[in-house]
């Protein structure tokens, strides 16, 4: 919750997290974190995998606010870096 405190107490305009942050966190805790992010007036950018394991509320929040959605067939770059 350090990130939320920093968000609230500083002029930092954005917060960015990669999916690695959420890998070792319980699903219900991630649900709560996403709800906290949703309450913020500042922007939060996250990369998150496996949406189906989170609550329907969390999925709805993420789909409502998502800017880009990538998949194995919808890549960000022309080159597939997995190969």
Secondary structure, DSSP 8 states (H G I E B T S, - for coil): -HHHHHHHHS---EEEE-THHHHTS-HHHHHHHHHHHHH-SSEEEE----GGGS-HHHHHHHHHH-S----SSS-SSSS-TT-
